[in-house]
């Protein structure tokens, strides 16, 4: 299993964290919402599934583009498979 970093795609403030530590995520699931300086809400998603191994930010934290938000251990099976 590989550790994948989830990074911010913009500068702003963490408005919503949709995931919990140790939760499983699916491809393109909403993970974070960041309020950009222009007031727009940007949703962070990723193209892989796995288990959250760490969350590096909290609601209200200032973030910059490229900053690590969380780490996910990618799982080898396809998302949504039984």
N, C-alpha and C positions, 0 to 999 in steps of 0.2 A: 504494500500500500504506500502511496506517495502522499506527502504533506503538500497541500496546495494553499497558497495565500490568497485571501480575498482582500482586494485593495480598493480604495476610494477612487472613483472616476472623476471626482470634482473637489473643489474647495467648498467648505460649508460647515454645518453643525448637524450632528447626529440627532435626528428627530424621532425615529422609531427603530427599534431592534426587533426583528420578527423571529429571531432564533434564540435558543437557549444553549448554554454549554452542554455538550454531549448529545444534543439533539441530532437527528438525521435530516439531511437536506436532499432535495431532488433538484435535477437540472431546472434552471430558469425560475426556481422558487424565489419569492421576494425575501431578501435577507436583511437589508438595511434601507432606511429612507434618510436622505441627507437634504437639509434645507440649504439651498445655495444662496449666495449673497443677493441675487436678484429676486429672491422669494420663491423661486420654483423648487418643487420637491423632486429630487432625483432618486429613483429606486435602483438598488444594487442587486444584481442577479449574477449567477455564474453558469457556465455550460457543463457542469459536472455535479454528481451527487456524492454524498459521503457522510461522515460523522464529524461534527464540530469538535475540534480538540481544544480550541481556545477562542475567546472573544477579547479583543484588545482594546475596545472602546466602550464607553457608556453613553446613555442618552444625555445630550447636552454638550458632549465633547466637540471641540473644534477639530476638523480634519482638513488635510490638504490632499490634492490629487496625488495618487501613488502610495498614500499611507496605508499600512496594514490594518485592516479592520478585524479579521479573524483568520484562523487556520482550520482547514478541513482535511481529514484523512480520506482520500479518494477511495471508494470501494470498487472492486473489480467487476461486479455484476452490473447489468444495465438498470438504470433507474426505473422504478415502477414494476420490475419483474418480481415474481413470487419465488 
